[in-house]
Amino acid sequence: MATPTTAEQSSPPKWRIIGPGLVVAATGVGAADLVATLIAGQKFGYTLLWCVVVGCVMKIVLVEGAGRYSLATGRTIFEGWRSLGAWTTWYFGPYIVIWGFVYGAAAMAGTGLALQGLAGGLSTTWWGILSGLLGLVLVWTGRYSIFEKVLAALVGIMFVTMVGAALLTLPNLGELLTGLAPRIPDGGLVNTLALAGGVGGTITLAAYGYWLREKGWDTPRYMRVMRIDNTVAYVVTGIFVLATLVVGAELLYSTSVAIESGDQGLLDLGVVLQDRYGQWAGKLFLLGFWAAAMSSLVGVWNGVSLMFADFVTNVTDGPAEDARAGGKWYRAYILWLTFPPMVMMFLGKPVWLILAYGVLGAFFMPFLAITLLWLLNTDRTPAEWRNKLHSNVLMVLCALAFLALCVNEVRKAVAGA
């Protein structure tokens, strides 16, 4: 066999645009994000359009940082966190356990609601349980290639249906462009922060490095590919969220129609579309609603299970294979996401658990931004791949924005307890 030349060894690897970036973006945009964006459009029209752009930039910065750390060091994000001290383990351990229990119920309820509105026949609870079991089957073996193809198909459905709904409303392009000028409407500060912070994920952003590894992008040779992948994915996400805002502004703001908060708001919008354009429009939108909810479910069942497997393997000093897809801890967390939350779907959600979920979850994005700043500005990252000035400025702005959101979310959680 011929020995590769130096040029061949240093040439960039073959790559495809559809990769881990699209997976992390699709997983992060769920039903709750769609409702938040619709309500922003319903309340303020196109005024907060600029927030969609800011939100995409924030997520590009944070996901690029997580990916850069993993590629530059060959270590996972949890290994990086652990190098910062035991406090990160004491925060992340309880968080990922509680988060999985509550999120499992919420994800199944969201997919169930979409399918109940789309197909009927079964209750929301039973459609949700079937969705959770389908997610388990799709990710159980841990084969990334299958998982990525499923996510790509769901993204295609999400994108076509929501952008189609936006085009159907014949948006006012003049008003739309005025929304690019940064301004905060009266009483809209929380909506502004929530819209910017909600474009595409929380804990799933940190899963990006694990999906890079599963894809086979695991050395600095893939740095440029990773950055293109991440940017393209969040541009697609931005267009999707923009389309959602257009629908909210044109169908709800312009006609003074209000929708409920929570997943029920998406069913309300399906009815509005059906009344205005016909039953086909309502059903098509509900298909997109289901694809958004299902992509988040499948993505979490895979990505956060990989994070949990890495966490337990590191804490117990277990063998490396236990930290990979298909290992015992990976499958244990999939079971945790699927079966215990079914109890919550029948019996309701305990107040103390929801309070803990809200408080711990509110701290995650500031935790991610601050720890990335720490990891990417010290000798924990090779000098060549440490943050440059612009990366530090953007990450500090992200951390401040998410700290403000954190304070608001904790205040709401405590007040509602």
Secondary structure as UniProt FT lines:
FT   HELIX           6..10
FT   HELIX           20..28
FT   HELIX           31..44
FT   TURN            45..48
FT   HELIX           49..73
FT   HELIX           77..82
FT   TURN            83..84
FT   HELIX           86..119
FT   HELIX           124..139
FT   TURN            140..141
FT   HELIX           144..168
FT   HELIX           173..178
FT   TURN            179..180
FT   TURN            186..187
FT   HELIX           189..197
FT   HELIX           203..206
FT   HELIX           208..215
FT   HELIX           220..222
FT   HELIX           223..247
FT   HELIX           248..253
FT   TURN            254..256
FT   HELIX           264..277
FT   HELIX           279..316
FT   HELIX           320..323
FT   TURN            325..326
FT   HELIX           328..338
FT   HELIX           340..347
FT   HELIX           351..375
FT   TURN            376..377
FT   TURN            379..380
FT   HELIX           383..385
FT   HELIX           389..416
//
